[in-house]
Each structure stands twice: as C-alpha cells, then as structure tokens.
C-alpha cells in the first residue's frame, strides 16, 4: 500500500466537535484540512487535490449538495462522502446521482468511516458519475431511515446512469414496485413509459400475448392486432412483478428478448427491435426454484445483474414511526380528514407487532384507523382490533427457511400489556409480580369463558381442560359472581 500521508482529506461541517473527532481519527494517515461552511470548502478545493472530502449537507453559505456539484466539474474528482442527519430517500439518491462516493447518516460509528477509507484505497479509480440532468421525482415513493433502507437508496442513486437489469427480492408488501419506480424516475428514461406487468394476475394462457402482443387471427378470440407490454415500454422501463410465477416456456422467450433485444408477437415471424430496461421482482426463492427445475438458471443470471433485497418490516422497526406518520399525512389529504396522532401505546404496539403483510399491512391498518376512529388520537385499541382480526396475519413466509411460520397476534397483545405493566411497577416495591399476573390472568380467562357458555360449568371445564371441582374451587377463590354477565 503506498504512503497515504501525501494525500489530503477535507472535512466540511459546522459542528466543530464532529470535525475534531474525524480529524483525530484520520490525521495519522492523511493531511487534514477543515472548513465550517461551503464557501470555505470551495476555496480549499480550488487550491488542493483531495483524496476524499467528508461533506455535510446542511452547512452555511453554500450547501453541501452545491459543493458536491462543484467537485464533479473538476478534472481530478475527489471521493466525496456526504454526511447528514436528514436521512431521507431524496438526499441519499440525489447524493449518489450527483457522484458522491458514499452517503452516511449521523450519528455514525468511527469504524464506518475507516471502512469507507479502506474501500476507496482498494478502488481509487472511480468512474465519472456526473449528471447534467436534474430530475423531479416523488419524495414520497420510499420512506425509511434504517441503515438497510439507506443502502437501498444509495443503490438506486448509483443505478441512475446506466441501464443494467435489476432483480428486486423481498416479501410481499415490502415495496418492490416502489423501488422499481424510484429506479426508473431517477434514470435517463424517466420521461419514457414505466410499464408494470403483474405476472400472477394474468392467466398463463394469455401472458405471452400480454407481454409480446399478438397478430389478428393468431388464435381464437384474437379479433385485432394487439401491442404487447414490451412494445408499450419501448424507450422506457418494464417492471415484471413476481417473475417467479412466470411459466417455463415464457421464461425461454423472455431470455431471448433480453439477449436479442427484440420481440416477436404471437402469430408473427417478424421480430421488432426494442430498447427497454427490465426490472424484475419476486418474493420467491429463485435459487431453490432453479434446483427444482421451476426457474431457468440462465434467465436468473440475465435478470440478476444488480440485486436489491428489501428487508421485511419486522427487520426495520425503527422505520415504523416515520412510516406511520407518513401514512397518517397521506390519508389525511386523500380522505379530506384532519391529521391524527399516534398515542404512545399505539406506537409501542406497532413496533412490537411482526407485520407479516409488511408495509402494505401497516398502510392498510393506518387507513382503517383514520376512517374508523372518531378521536384525534389513534390508540392501541384501534390498531389491536384491526390487526388481531386480520386473517392475513396468521402466517408469514420466512424466505430463509422457505416455509410457513405461525404468527399469533394474541401473543403480541399479551406481550404488549405485560411490558407496560412491568414498566409501571419496576421501580415500586412490589413482590410476587408473577403470582399476581398469573392469578389475574386466570380469573379473567375463567370469567370470560363462563360468560361465553352462559355459566355452563360442565362445558367450561371441558374447554379449559380442568375438572369441575377445580373450576368450582377457582370460582370461589377468585370470588367470581355467577349471577353477573360481562
């Protein structure tokens, strides 16, 4: 490794404590310059060649993104690492589109800085990522501040200047189509069509015609010529959702389309040249399907040039508060109703829930609560009733094990209540918490089942799995009034 001491690093931030820490971290290996505003940073950059620049977005006089844009005009472009506490999709994608080497959010670990330096050392031959085009795109496409989502945002930015095929992996409801749209909107094809094909929703016998079109009279019912989705997407992007559901015979034809960059409609022998970027997505384990001869290996490698894996919501629970807040604002506008707030209990419940339906399930829950709750505060009970009664929540597909794992919303409810109770009594001098909780729980169970079966003790004892003498003993012990109903 060459001596790096001759290389310079510029640290640009108006937070002096952070500048001091970074300087101490790197000064043994590099010559360090610092700046507290954008004008000072540009002045340094005009006079020096920097190996790397650590650049905050929100700095006085000239903001970080403008400084980044300035560095992209230089012949010898420095490796710019954007630093910000505003970890939004817009910032992350914009930074990568405009040529930043990396994007990190505050607070960060010092090991993360050292890791970035090591990556630059190993690959100090970056291509010019300069973008002359500033595109408008929807700030609301993707929401998330977790590290996994920030990596997704950075990848989207890196893909903005090329047309490589992308494969998006993730469970149902994780936002695969939103990622595909974000890739398209941040590409040079953004002003061209974005065509979605939901593979499972099209009958297999019609899918070929849907994708590639057909000639008049090519089969029974083909009364006129039809243009396929690939032709409709020409110049733009086609999103093949749930590609794992595509029949094998069509997989072969899709492979030819990718290789030859041309399509042939049903009933025609005249191929048509196309220029289409393909983004595919699936919630299935394609490698397992390849082993079982249900998916073509050659097609898999053609699609999987760049792979993006979206985490399930249960693995990015730090995003739940901002996602919930985003949906509240969204539905307030759509439904023309006042914005509502989440109670602490509601947020705690949402963060303890596993969301087998992922972001789509959270979105639906917020929408229903916004409509059904008369209060300006959305409470724990509002969400509990919706989520615990949703049959779709009873199971979730674990991709890592490729099997179904049961999810019990009732368990989440109990866990939430006990957690709240424990937090309230943790500083109090209370003994026998276990005994008091178990006794109270048993009493409630007996009371509710008695009410359910109109106090028929024979039926209740059978349902509870205890004999009638034990049931009578518990009724007396807990002083349950058999004359009352709940």
Residue pairs with C-beta under 8 A, 6 or more apart in sequence:
1 121
4 29
4 30
4 51
4 121
5 29
5 30
5 31
6 31
7 30
7 31
7 50
7 51
8 30
8 31
8 32
8 33
8 48
8 49
8 50
8 51
9 26
9 30
9 31
9 32
9 33
9 50
9 51
9 52
9 53
9 54
10 32
10 33
10 34
10 35
10 41
10 44
10 45
10 48
10 50
10 52
10 53
10 54
10 55
10 78
11 19
11 22
11 23
11 32
11 33
11 34
11 35
11 53
11 54
12 34
12 35
12 36
12 37
12 38
12 40
12 41
12 53
12 54
12 55
12 56
12 59
12 64
12 67
13 19
13 36
13 54
13 55
13 56
13 59
13 83
14 36
14 37
14 56
14 59
14 60
15 56
16 36
18 83
18 106
19 34
19 36
21 110
22 54
22 113
23 32
23 34
25 110
25 113
25 114
26 32
26 113
26 117
30 51
33 44
33 48
33 50
35 41
35 43
35 44
36 59
36 60
37 59
37 60
37 61
37 62
38 59
38 60
38 61
38 62
38 63
38 64
38 66
38 67
39 61
39 62
40 61
41 53
41 55
41 59
41 62
41 67
42 62
42 67
42 70
44 50
45 53
45 67
45 70
45 71
45 74
45 78
49 76
49 78
50 78
51 78
51 79
51 120
51 124
52 78
52 79
52 80
52 81
52 101
52 116
52 117
52 120
53 71
53 78
53 79
53 80
53 81
54 81
54 83
54 113
55 64
55 67
55 68
55 80
55 81
55 82
55 83
56 64
56 82
56 83
56 84
57 63
57 64
57 65
57 82
57 83
57 84
57 86
57 91
57 95
58 64
58 84
58 85
58 86
59 67
64 82
64 84
65 94
65 95
65 98
68 80
68 82
68 95
68 98
68 99
68 100
69 98
71 77
71 78
71 80
71 99
72 98
72 99
72 128
72 129
72 130
72 131
73 130
77 99
77 126
77 128
79 101
79 120
79 124
79 126
80 99
80 100
80 101
81 100
81 101
81 102
81 103
81 104
81 116
82 91
82 95
82 100
82 102
82 103
82 104
83 104
83 105
83 106
83 108
84 91
84 103
84 105
84 106
85 105
85 106
87 105
87 145
87 150
88 139
88 145
89 139
89 141
89 142
89 143
89 144
89 149
89 153
89 156
89 182
90 137
90 139
91 103
92 103
92 150
92 153
92 154
92 156
92 157
93 137
93 153
93 154
93 156
93 157
93 160
93 182
93 186
94 157
95 103
95 154
95 157
96 103
96 129
96 153
96 154
96 155
96 156
96 157
96 158
96 160
97 129
97 131
97 157
97 160
97 161
97 186
98 129
98 130
98 131
99 128
99 129
99 130
99 131
100 129
100 157
101 116
101 120
101 126
102 116
102 119
102 154
103 150
103 153
103 154
103 157
104 112
104 113
104 116
105 145
105 147
105 150
129 158
129 161
131 160
131 161
133 188
135 185
135 186
135 190
137 182
137 185
137 186
137 190
138 181
138 185
140 326
140 330
141 178
141 181
141 182
141 185
142 149
142 152
142 153
142 175
142 178
142 179
142 182
143 319
143 322
143 323
143 326
144 150
144 152
144 153
144 316
144 319
144 322
144 323
145 318
145 319
145 322
146 311
146 316
146 318
146 319
148 311
148 315
148 316
149 311
149 316
149 319
152 179
152 308
152 310
155 306
155 308
156 179
156 182
156 183
156 186
157 186
159 166
159 183
159 186
159 187
159 306
160 183
160 186
160 187
160 188
161 187
161 188
163 187
163 188
163 189
163 277
164 305
164 306
165 258
165 277
165 278
165 279
165 280
165 302
165 303
165 304
165 305
165 306
166 180
166 183
166 278
166 279
166 280
166 305
166 306
166 307
166 308
167 243
167 279
167 280
167 281
167 282
167 303
167 304
167 305
167 306
167 307
167 308
168 176
168 179
168 180
168 279
168 280
168 281
168 282
168 307
168 308
168 309
168 310
169 176
169 281
169 282
169 283
169 307
169 308
169 309
169 310
169 399
170 176
170 281
170 283
170 309
170 310
170 311
170 312
171 283
171 310
171 312
171 358
171 396
171 397
171 399
172 283
172 357
172 358
172 360
172 397
173 313
173 357
173 358
173 359
173 360
173 361
174 310
174 311
174 312
174 313
174 358
174 359
175 310
175 358
175 359
176 241
176 281
176 283
176 310
177 196
177 239
177 241
177 281
179 308
179 310
180 194
180 196
180 237
180 239
180 279
180 281
181 194
181 239
183 237
183 279
184 190
184 194
184 236
184 237
184 239
184 277
184 279
185 194
187 237
187 277
189 235
189 236
189 237
189 277
192 235
192 236
192 237
193 232
193 233
193 234
193 235
193 236
193 237
194 233
194 236
194 237
194 239
195 229
195 232
195 233
195 236
195 237
195 238
195 239
196 239
196 241
197 210
197 211
197 229
197 238
197 239
197 240
197 241
198 241
198 242
199 207
199 240
199 241
199 242
199 243
199 245
199 246
200 242
200 245
202 210
204 247
207 246
207 247
207 250
208 250
208 253
208 266
209 222
209 226
209 228
209 265
209 266
210 228
210 229
211 228
211 229
211 230
211 250
211 254
211 263
212 228
212 230
212 253
212 257
212 263
212 264
212 265
212 266
213 225
213 226
213 227
213 228
213 230
213 231
213 263
213 265
213 266
214 222
214 225
214 226
214 228
214 265
214 266
214 267
215 222
215 225
215 265
215 266
215 267
215 268
216 222
216 223
216 224
216 225
216 267
217 223
217 267
218 265
218 266
218 267
218 268
219 266
219 267
222 266
222 267
226 265
228 263
228 265
229 238
230 238
230 257
230 263
230 274
230 276
231 263
231 272
231 274
233 274
233 276
234 274
234 275
234 276
235 275
235 276
236 276
236 277
237 276
237 277
237 278
237 279
238 276
238 277
238 278
238 279
239 279
239 280
239 281
240 246
240 254
240 278
240 279
240 280
240 281
241 280
241 281
242 281
242 282
242 283
242 284
243 280
243 281
243 282
243 286
243 303
244 282
244 283
244 284
244 286
244 289
244 295
245 282
245 284
246 254
248 294
248 295
248 296
251 295
251 296
251 299
252 296
252 299
254 299
255 296
255 298
255 299
255 302
257 263
257 274
258 278
258 299
258 302
258 303
259 302
260 271
261 273
261 274
261 275
262 271
262 272
262 273
262 274
263 271
263 272
263 274
264 270
264 271
264 272
265 272
278 303
280 303
283 397
283 399
285 399
285 402
286 295
286 300
287 300
288 402
289 295
290 296
290 297
290 300
312 355
312 358
313 319
313 320
313 323
313 355
313 358
313 359
313 361
313 362
314 354
314 355
317 351
320 347
320 350
320 351
320 362
321 342
321 347
321 351
323 359
323 362
324 342
324 347
324 350
324 362
324 366
325 342
327 362
327 363
327 366
327 367
328 339
328 340
328 341
328 342
328 366
328 370
328 378
329 339
331 337
331 366
331 367
331 370
332 338
332 339
332 340
332 370
335 370
335 371
337 370
337 371
338 376
340 369
340 370
340 373
340 375
340 376
340 377
340 378
341 376
341 377
341 378
342 350
342 377
342 378
343 377
343 378
343 379
343 380
345 379
345 380
345 416
345 420
346 378
346 379
346 380
346 382
346 383
348 380
348 416
348 419
348 420
349 380
349 383
349 384
349 412
349 413
349 416
350 362
350 383
352 412
352 415
352 416
352 419
353 383
353 387
353 409
353 412
354 396
354 407
354 412
355 361
355 362
356 392
356 393
356 394
356 395
356 396
356 407
357 364
357 390
357 392
357 393
361 387
361 390
361 392
361 393
365 383
365 386
365 387
366 378
368 386
369 378
369 382
369 383
369 386
370 378
372 382
373 379
373 382
380 416
384 413
387 393
387 409
388 409
388 410
388 412
388 413
390 409
393 407
393 409
394 406
394 407
394 409
395 404
395 405
395 406
395 407
396 404
396 405
396 407
397 403
397 404
398 404
398 405
418 437
421 437
422 433
425 433
430 436
439 478
442 474
442 478
443 474
443 478
443 480
445 464
446 460
446 464
446 471
446 474
446 475
446 478
446 480
447 478
447 480
447 486
448 486
449 460
449 463
449 464
450 457
450 460
450 475
450 480
450 482
451 485
451 486
453 459
453 460
453 463
455 482
457 468
457 471
457 472
458 468
460 471
461 467
461 468
461 470
461 471
464 471
466 474
474 480
475 482
